[in-house]
Amino acid sequence: MLILHDLEPYHWAVAGAAIGAMVLALLYITNKRFGVSTGFESACSLVLRATPYFQRDSLRESNPWRLAFLAGLVLGGVLSASLGGGWEPTWDMGMHDTHLGMSEGGKVLWMFSGGALIGFGTRLAGGCTSGHGIFGISNLEKASFVSVAAFMIAGVVVTNVFWRLFVGL
């Protein structure tokens, strides 16, 4: 069951087929690469006009469709929540609250630190998990296989270290 109002989830293959169709359509129609991190670069390019990194031609040329893609992600989430019975913001972090007991400020710092590490890793790997994991691997790109393996190994190691240090398992 889904967390949101006990709705019955769709079969995983439905989402997989939809993602595959979207990636194929993007490649066939526009000859563009799929990836969410470049969409965030596009959003930054609207605000950080004095920074040459965000004003490169390849990024500015892709802004219209990438920004529309990001807006679609947000609107899709809002639509899903609305049709599923609504949502409300919460500070609840599940088992983290039980074992770490952070204040709201601590949770903001925790999430900000995690986001900064994800951003660093994304730039280090030359793309995000969606770009490498969905698009890169489907195109048999060596860098994507290496990146996804690194993402998975890092996730397993960090999770195990976290639980052993903070939960005592």
N, C-alpha and C positions, 0 to 999 in steps of 0.2 A: 504494500500500500504506500502511496505517496504521503509525505508529511502534510501536504496542503489539503486539509478537509477530507482525508481518507478517500480520495479519488483513485480509481483503478488505473494503474499505469498502462501505457501502450507497450506493445512488445518492442524489445530493443532493436529488432531488425527494421522497424518502421523508421526510427531515427537514423539508423545507419544508411538505409537506402536514400532517405531525404538528403543527408549530408553528402553522400556520394553523387547524387544527381546534381546538387548545387555546385559541387567542385567541378564536375564534368561540364556543366553549362557555363560556368565562369571561364574555364579554360577554352572551351570551344567558341563561345560567343565573343569574349573579350581578349583572349590570350593573356590573361592576368593570373597572378598567383594568389592563392587564398591564404590569409593569415590575419589574425586579430591585432597583433602588436603593431603592424604597419598602419592599421586604422587609428590607433591611438597616436601614432606619429602624425597622421593627417590632422587629427584634432589639435595637437600641439602646434602644427604649422599655422593654424589660424590665429593663435595667440602669441607665439614666439617668433614674430616676423624678423627680428634682428639676428636670429641665430641661423647661420648658414646651413647647418645640418638639417634643419626643418624646412628649408627653402629650396632644396635640390629639385631639379626638374622632374625626376621620376616620381617623387612624392607629390608634388603639386599637381601633376597631370592625373594622378589617381585619386585625388581628393573627392571629386563628386561621387563616385560609386562607393569608395571606402567609407565616407561619412554617412552615406545612405545605408550602407551595411550596418554600421555601428548603431544608427538610429533604429534600424529594424530589429537589432538584438534587444535594445531597451524596450521598444514598443511591443515586441513579441512577449517579453517577460511580463510587462504590464497587462497585456491582453490575456495571457495565460492565467495570471493571478486573478484578474477581474472575473473571467469566466469560471474560474475554479472556486469562487466564493470569497475572494478578497484576500488582503494581506495587511499586516501592520508591522512597522519596524520594531525590532527587539534587540536587546543587548545580550540575549541568551547565547552562550557559546557551548552549550551541551556539556560534555565531559570535561572540557577545559575549565568551566566554572567550578565543577566539583573538586578538581585536583589543584587548580592554581588560584582560584578565588580572587581574580583581578577586579580592580575598580573599573569604572567606565573609562577613565583616562588611561589606565593600563591596557585595556582592550583596544583603544584607539592606537596606542603606541605599538601594540602587538600586530595589529592589522597593517599599520603603516610600514613597520619593519618587514613584514612578509611581502607586501607589495613592492617595496624597494628591492628586496632580494629577487623577486620574480622579474622585475624590470632589468636588474643587472644580469641575471641568467639569460634573459631573452636577448639582450644585446650581445652577450658573450657567445651564445649559440647561433647568432645571426637569424633569429626568428623565434616564434613562440611554439608552444606545444601543439596548437591547432595547425599552424603553418607547416611545421615539420611532420607532426604525427598524421595529419590527414592528407595534406597536399604533397609534401616531400616524399613520404614513404610510398604513396600511390604512384609517384613518378620515378621510383627506384633510385632516389638521390642518396648517395653514400653519406653525405653530411647529415641528412635527416635520420638515417638509421643510427648514426653515432649519437646525435643529439637526443633522440628519443630514448636510447639506451641509457644515456647519462641522466635524463630526467627521471626515468624509472628507478635507477640505482640510487640517485640522490634522495628521492622520495622515500624509498624503503629504509635507507640508512638514517635519515633525519627522523622519520617516524619511530623507528626502533630506539634511537638514542633518546628522543624526547620522552617516550613512555618509560624507559628504564630510569632516566634521571628524575622525572617529575611524578611518575605514577608508582614507580618502584616494582614493576613487574619483573 
